[in-house]
Amino acid sequence: MGRAWTMCEDLDLLAAAARGEREAFAVFYRRHLSSVVSVLVAETHDRELAADLTGEVFAAALLAARRYVAENATASPWLAGIARNKARDSLRRGRAEQRARLRLGVAREPVTDADLERVDELASLGGQMVGLLGELPEPHRQAVQARVIEELDYSQIAATSGVSEALVRQRVRRGLSWLRARSDQEDTG
Amino acid sequence: MSDYFDRLEEHLLEAVDQLAAPSRLPRARRERPLRALGGGRVLSWLAVSAGVAVSLAVILVASSLHHSVAARSVIGGTGGAPTIDHVVPRVPKAVSEVLAADGSVLGYIGSGGERTVLAEHAIPSLVREATVAAEDPGFWTRAAQTSDPNERPTLTMRLVRALYLPSTSLRQASGRRAIEDRFARELSALRSKTWILDQYLNDAVYGSVGGRAVIGVEAASRMFFDKPVSTLDLAQVALLAGLPDARALTDPLRAPAAALRRRNDVLKAMVDGGSITSAAAASAERSGLQVHPDATYPASKDPAVVAYVAQQLRAQIPANVITAGGLTIRTTIEPRDQLEALASLRAHEGSARDPVAALASIDPANGHIVAIADNRSQAFNYAADAARQPGSAFTVFALMALIHDEHGDPAKTFYVSHFLAPGWSPAYPTYSVHNYEGSYQGRISVANAVRTADNTVFAQLGIDLGPAKIDAIAHAMGITAPLSGAPSEPLGGLGVGVSALQMADAYATLANGGVHIPPTIISSVTLPGGTTTSTRPTSPTRVLTIGEAAEATKVLRTVITTGTGTAANFGCPAAGKTGTTSDFSSAWFIGYTPQLATSVWLGYPSGRPMTDGFGGTLAAPIWHDYMQAASLSRCSPQALPTPPWSGGAYSGKHTAPTLP
């Protein structure tokens, strides 16, 4: 039965999870775990905090699932937004956000050293280049992030950033080629 | 051994169970809900769009339209597999239509495929009958699904395939036919047959053009016949009805003979089904294909207008509603004025090597943009979005500060026109001002300085009045560009430039007797469900007394009768001002009658100088031609009323002494 859910898109999974379909949310969780972890690691530079916040991000997603409105085939951009907000709030307050977890009664698990290794794996699955993003000039970082990580259409990015589609494409192209050159450097150096 | 993330998953799944039993979450209702993407945008949109009267309910309905099925209760047990109730329909994106004030089409927004959605009442019954006959003759009577894989899928199954089984997911499953069957059964339990048929007519793919799908019968009608489906005859309806089933084989453009055969088969099926007589079918069969493809649909006839409308729409309507499309956006554009604007611009600057020429024209009484055009016709609106230096067209704000703040009579206030060498104004030791070709006139009134565009007089007046008053009145009259208070601003030396639209708006305040009304281009938006929301008239603000506005008009009138803008004189009483930047990169004329405020700007995008680049020689003639044509029914001899206003001689640090 689980197989049928894996074929569903995020929109359906969230709608079903909101009405208590365990299996739908399990599929959603496994589908997005690595990208959420990689965003959290990139934002916090703290593996333990990233592991801790993963539960908070998915709990928040579950609470908001009923009202999720799809603008994309994938919920990645939406989840990445939740993850970034949770990471920033946590860093600002000096403690891990846990509002959503408290509301849902999601227990907090201790993080072991073996778990930290798993965080590394998940994060590298989710986006090798995410860590380098911050070194790009701001307009390029935004464009690459929106296109590659959040998987938005060029037209949507152009509309929200108020520049032409051609300019967004150019920024993504330049940003990516810089990132590739930079990650090659890191690999060889 | 399970790792951290497995344990986390377990905890989260327990929370999913809890969600299904909300009574166990007593606090949840009281707390502020988390922001979901769509909902959050709706709220922030409502917060910023005080100018548009759209009720919260309307937009919430619009943005949750594709949840309508999902919101219903679960039918029966799910057994852990998705039911149609779980799966949210993927309604294809539709183009949104941009209409002129008279309802004619200016263009389309959106690139999600060619699709125009029809409401139930707008679908002709002949189209329904033809489609049922062609696709699923048993539609009204038999079950919605068939489990026999050799049988043709029913219309309901095909709708399910298009709407609920997007190509990337369930559609590729090995048991697809079984899922289709089940979903079709579930859908027919949820919806009426008519709903299913109408949905099919709006969502079926009828063909493709330029690599993009033509979705829905209305788009197909526009594409193949260049007219709405409601105006088609029987032969044309039958042709369209036969397309979704075998569109690649019977494309009327590529395979006319096959299309004709298919059409006649559909006519025959309609006779068999009893919806038409054989005589009617025979008569229809005798007609040719009558295909008359519309090459422009859904290309925009006026891309610059559509670009600006799309930009304004984003400030008024949530992004997901715009993305879904299917909106009808009625604008304030008067097609006749718009055509005159394009014609005037192209007549004077028609070659691709000419500078860009842009025009914005506003009805001062209500702020409606009646024409906004340029000679480039790209998806960039130069009149609204190009920010350029206004030259001495900006001196009008120093004039207004003199009249409004100082009650200074421009005819009684005198300055000495002379070269202002560095150091003339101690606060700005390097600031020097000269007139074009050193034409200094000695002692002249401010009124005369307006007429002759004397920079040195306005430099002195600007310093005497101070930048705060001038900036304040410019903003109140409609300039939205940031102003820095630099001494050169009264002469048009701005940090950021202004658009032709801003300048037309500011001068419209004078045309409207001192009352400013922010410009609008969208008059109403109709959502796919048929709900129309009108843009609430923006609240007028009195900036100047009617007498102050009339005094300015008296002065600006002389620019056209005997000043730098005589080329603008089109015979109807009007007032205006030229503008020329010192490097000849921008030329302006902005002027008005009580019925119309219009600005014209010219310049190269690169900012390179124009030959003979004066506002009076380049911009005024375009303004003249447009206003003459557009004012045919708008020119009255009583134009430009002059109610009494009296001011005295203003005395500032640099004013010339009053003569005895």
Interface residues (C-beta under 8 A of the other chain):
Chain A: M1 G2 A4 W5 M7 C8 E9 L11 D12 A15 A16 A17 A18 R19 G20 E21 R22 E23 A24 F25 A26 Y29 R30 L33 A51 T54 G55 F58 A59 A60 L62 L63 A64 R67 Y68 V69 A70 E71 A73 W78 G81 A100 R103 L104 G105 V106 A107 E109 V111 T112 A114 D115 R118 L122 S155 Q156 A159 T160 S164
Chain B: D3 Y4 F5 R7 L8 E9 H11 L12 L13 E14 A15 V16 D17 Q18 L19 A20 A21 L25 R27 A28 E31 P33 L34 R35 A36 L37 G38 G39 S63 S64 H66 H67 A70 V74 T78 G79 G80 A81 P82 H86 V87 V88 S111 P166 T168 S169 L170 Q172 A173 I179 R314 A319 N320 T323 F380
